Amino acid sequence: MTILTSRLSLGQGPCKVVVKDTIDIAGFPTCAGSAALADAPPAVAHAAIVEQTLKAGYHIVGKANLHELAFGMTGINAWAGTPENPRYPTLIPGGSSSGSAAAVAAGLADIGIGTDTGGSIRVPAACCGVYGLKPTFGRLSRHGVMPAASSLDCVGPLACDLHVLIAFMAAIDPHFQSSMEGGAPVLGCIGVSAESAIWASIEGQLSRSGLARGDVTLPLMAEAFEAAMVIINRETFRACEALLATGKVGADVEQRLKAAAATTDAELKEAERVRRAFTAEVDAVLEQHDVLVLPTLPHFPMTFQDAFAGHQDLKISSLARPFNLSGHPALSIPLESQQTLPLSMQLIGRRGDDAGVCRAALQLVGQGLSAGEEKQTGEKHATAHG
C-alpha cells in the first residue's frame, strides 16, 4: 500500500501539499504510476500549478500515487502500489487521484493536488471522506500536466477542511474571489438514481441547512456520461498509444487503451454534439438556481477484495463525469456517516463561479467563515497577488 511515490521538501510554510504524479516537479520524473514510464527523465521545469503553489508559500512534501496513467476509477495499481483508504480501510480509495485523497485523509498533507478528467478528484474524495474540487474547465493551468492535451481534464485541490481548500484556491488563483459574503443560495436538486442511504443523508443535510431548494431534471445526464467516455477514450489513447508498445502497461489499463483504440470519428462527432446540448441544459437550469445538488457517487465504493479480483466500476463516475463534459465547477462534500461507508454530495455551479460553489458549500454544511477567518483568507489572496 503506497500513498506517496516520493517524499520531497520544496518551499516553505506550515501548509503541506502533495502533488499527483502526473504533474511535473523539476528534478523528479513524472511516472504516472506506470512501469512504462519508470525510466522517464527528471522534469526540467515545474508545472504551472506547482509554481503557483510554491509562490503562494506552501510546502510540497511529496508526489502522490495514482491509478496508472490516470485511467481508472478504483485507484488499484499493481506496479506502484495501491494507496490505502485511511478512513474506510476495506474499501478502494477511488481513482485516479487516489494518493492525493488518501494523503489528506491520513493527515500526511493539508492539500492534495489532483487531476479530474472524469471524476478523478471527486470520486476518490468521496471514497476517502474528504473535500475535492474540480474547478471550471481551464481555470487552473494544465501546463506541465499529463496528458499534455485534454478537453476534459482539470487540476484541482483536495482537503479535509473546506476552509483550507478555499484558502488554497484564493492563494493560487488571482481570479478566485475569496470573500465568502453573499446571500443564501437557491439549490436545485437533480433527480438522479442513487442508493437510498446516500440520498437520505443528502436530504438530511439539506433539511438541516434550511436553504431554499427546488427539484430539477437534466434529461441528458446519461448521454453526457457516455459522451464523456467517448472523448476520454479518444484523447487518452492518443496520449498513451506509444506506451502500449513497451509491454509494461498494467493489464487493466492496457485493456482499456486497446478498447479505446476502436473509438470512431462518428462517435466523437456525436459526443461533441451531446457536449454542446448538455452544457446548454446545465446553463439553463443554473439561470434559476445558484448551485445544483446531487450525490457524488451513485453507490458505495467496492471493496479492495473485489478490486484486486479484477472487478471494474466505471459507473461509479456516472454522476461526476457529465460535468467534465460541460466544464462546470463541481465540489464533492463529505457527509457525516452513521455507518462504515462513506457518504458525500456534490455541488455544481455556474462556469467561472467556483467561489460561489464553495460559498454555498459553507452555508450548506453550516461552516460559514468568521470575520477573522475571512480576513485571513483575504490576506492569503492578497499575498498571492503580490
TABEL-V698965 format. One record per run of one state. SS is the DSSP state (hx for helix, st for strand, lp for the rest). FROM is the first residue (numbers start at 0). LEN is the number of residues. If there is no record, write none. Layout:
ss=<SS/SS>
from=<FROM/FROM>
len=<LEN/LEN>
This chain:
ss=<lp/st/lp/st/lp/st/lp/st/lp/st/lp/hx/lp/st/lp/hx/lp/st/lp/hx/lp/st/lp/hx/lp/st/lp/hx/lp/st/lp/st/lp/st/lp/hx/lp/st/lp/hx/lp/st/lp/hx/lp/hx/lp/hx/lp/st/lp/st/hx/lp/hx/lp/hx/lp/st/lp/st/lp/hx/lp/hx/lp>
from=<0/3/10/15/20/22/23/25/26/28/29/34/37/41/43/47/55/58/64/67/70/90/91/97/105/110/116/121/128/130/134/144/145/153/159/161/172/186/190/195/209/212/216/220/244/250/260/264/286/290/295/302/303/308/313/317/321/326/329/335/342/349/353/364/370/385>
len=<3/7/5/5/2/1/2/1/2/1/5/3/4/2/4/8/3/6/3/3/20/1/6/8/5/6/5/7/2/4/10/1/8/6/2/11/14/4/5/14/3/4/4/24/6/10/4/22/4/5/7/1/5/5/4/4/5/3/6/7/7/4/11/6/15/1>
